[in-house]
Amino acid sequence: MSDIRVLIVDDEPLARERLVRLLGQEDGLELVGECGDGKAALKRLREGGVDLVFIDMEMPGASGLEVLAKLPDAERPAVIFATAHENFALDAFDLQAVDYLLKPFDQERFQQALRRAREALAARAGDPSSGKVDALLAKLSAREAAPERLTFKVDGRVIFLKPEEITRVEAADNYVVLHLTGGGRHMLRETMTAIEKRLGTGRFLRINRSALVQTDQIKELQPGSHGDYTVLLQDGTKLPLSRSLRGNLDSLFGSGD
């Protein structure tokens, strides 16, 4: 595969210099230009020959979103936003951006975004008929039944999780708590109904009003003294199984009676 042609768009010279330095440490990339405002960026992008653009959000002339919105899908390269403005992340996802880097970001986070861009461009190359950016974030839509990766906004950051990294989800007042396989957790302002829809069917099951569990994490169903059951997870967590929802497990694993 030929080198990925990269354009940097940022009105801050120091920010452009840092991206140039980071790009220079990676193989398989060709820097084809730098732009300091939205108008110049739009002109350069319309000329073609750009595979990947790192673009700021707020700039003179036109914002990063405005620049990309003016390009037809077929002419839009893979996009990584690099910005200090966290409140535009969802708009960026609507444009199928590959990633959203919040300044200041470190080299590891930069490399993570670059890996996603490489994967997105490789996917596009495998489907020449696709005129859209085949970004990984296009697969993160809540409308998909079995998403490969999900995005969540946590404390001003946008985090990326595979469904299998989530062991369970529990309700907490107006929030939900994602419990992760590594022992970490994230609190989100979201409803259980919404998160259940985002996680899709099959991999996760609602076992009571306040808990969703990943089916691969279920170790045992332990009977109680009054016909109740407790769900034992691989990490030792015990959760009550609602009688009204027991059919969910019976249909998946077969009845334990």
N, C-alpha and C positions, 0 to 999 in steps of 0.2 A: 504494500500500500504506500502511496506517495505521502510526502509530508503534509500535515494538516496546516492549512494557511490561516493564520490568526491575525485579527484586527483588534487593536486596543482603542477604546473610546472612553475618555475621561477628561474632564476639564481641569483636573489637578495634575500638574507636571510630575510631582513627587509620586503620585499614585500610578501614573503611567510608567515611571522609571522602575518602580517596584515590580510591576507586572512584567516588564521587559526582563528584569533580572531573574524572576522566578521562571519565566518561560525559557530563558537561556540555559537553565539547568536541566531541562527536559529534552529527551530525544524525540525526533519525528515531528518537529514543529518548525514552521517557517513564518516569521513575523513579516506581514505584508504591508503594515502601515499603522499609524497612530493618528487619532483625531481628538481635538480638544473641545468640540461642541457638536450638538445634535445635527446641525445643518451640514457640516462637513462629513459627519458619519453617514448620513443618508446618501449624500452624493457618492461617497466611496463605496458603500454597499451596493448601490445601483449599478456600479461599474462591474460588479461581479468579482470572481476570483477569491472569495472569502469563504472558508469552511466553518470557522468558529470566531465569534466575536465576544470579547469581554467588554461589557458596557456599563457605565454608571447610570444612575437613575435620574438625578437632578442635574441638568446641564444647561448652559445658555443655548438659545436657538430652538431646542426641542428636547424633551425628556427622552430617556432611553425607551420608555414605553411608546412614546409618540413616534420615534424613529422606526421601531420595528413594526408598529401597526400600519405604517405607510408602505411597507413592503408586502407584496403578494406572498402567500405561503411558499410558493415554488421558488422564490428568490431569497427567502429568509435563511440565513445560516444557522447552525447550532448556536445557542445563546447562553452565556453565563453572565448574570448580573453581578457586578461587584460594586457595592454601594453601602453607605452608612445609614440608609433609610429602610428600616425594617418593615414599615407599614405598607409597602407595595408588593410584598411577597405573593399574595394571592393573585394580584393582577399579572405578575410575572408568570405564574403558573398557567394562567389563562392563555398566555402566548406560547405555552409549551416550552418554557425555558428549561435548559438542562439542569441548572443549579442557580442558587441565590446566595452569593457570598456576602456576609455582613462584615464591613470593615470595623476594626482591624482583624484580619484573618491571618493565620499562620501558614507555613509552608505545607504542613500536613493537610489542612483543610483545602488549600489550593489544589494539591495533588488529587484529593478525593474528587473535587469538581472536575478536574481534567480527565480523570478516569471515566467519569460519567459521560463526558463529552465524547471521548474516544468510542465508548460503547454505543452512544447514540448515532454517531457518524457511521460506525460499522454496520449498525442495523439499517440505516438508510441506504448504504451501498448495496446491501443485500436485497433491497426492494426498490429498484429504479423507478417504479411507477408512482412511488409515494412522493408527493410534492411538499409534504409538511415536515417539520423538524421531528424526527422520530426520537424525541427525547425520552429519557426514562421517566420524567415527570408526567408524560402523557399516560403512563400506565398507573399513575397514582390516583386517578380519578375515583371518587367515591361511588361513581355509577357502575364500576366494574364489580362483578360478582366475586372474583378471586384476584385481587390486586397483587402485583409482585412486590410493590413497595408503597409505603404510605408516608404522607407528610403530616407533621403535627407542629403547631406553633406553641412553643414552651418558653416562657420567660423572655419573650422577644426574639428567641431563636427559632429557626425552622429546622426540625430534626427529621431524619429519614429512618424508617424502620421497616424491616421485612415482617410480615405477619408472624412468622415462626419465632421471631425474637420476643414476642409478647406471650407470657405464660397465662395471664388472666387480666381481666378488667373488672374493677369494682367501683360502684357508685359511692360518692362522698358529697352529700348535699347537692349543690348545683354543679359539681365537678365529677369527673371520673379519674381514676388512678390506673395508669398502665403499669403493670408489674412485668419486668423484663427477665429474660433467662439468666442474665449475669448478676441478678440481685438488685439492679437499679430500678427506679420507678420515676414516672412523670405524671404530674397532675395537669389535667386539661379542663377548660370550661366547655364541656360538651355533654350531651345527654347520652344515656345508655342506648336509647333507641337509635340515635345517630351513629354512635360508634359501632353498634351491632351491624348496621347497614354497611358501614365502611369496611369492616373486617370481612364481610361476605359470608356466605353460607358454606357449611361443610367443615371448615377448619375450626370454627369456634361455635360453642353451644351455650345458650342461656340456661343456667342451672337453677337460678332463682332471680327474684326481682332485681337484685343488686349485683349480680356477678355473671360474667362471661368467662369461659375457660377454653383454652386451646385443647383440642381433643387429644393430641399427642402427649399432653402433660398429665392426663388422667391415669393414675396408677391403680386405684381401687375404688369400689363402691362398698362402703361399710354400712351394714344394716344397723338400725337403732332398735330401741325396745318397743316402739309403738308403730312399727311399719315405716318409719322414716329412714332415709339414707343420708350418709355423709360422703362427699366426694373427696378422696385423698389424692393430692397432686404429687408429682415426682419430687418436688422440693419439700414435701412434708406438710404443706398447707392443707387444712381441712375446711371445707365449705359445705353448708347445708344444701341438700337437693330438694327443691320444691316439689311437692307431690303433683302439682298441676303441670310441672315441666319434666317429670320423670320420663314421659314418653319420648322426649328428645333423645335421651340416652338409650332407651330401649330400642328405638328405631335404628340407632347407629350401631350399637354393639350387640343387640339382642337382649331379651329380658333375662335378668339374673334369677328369676323365680324357678 
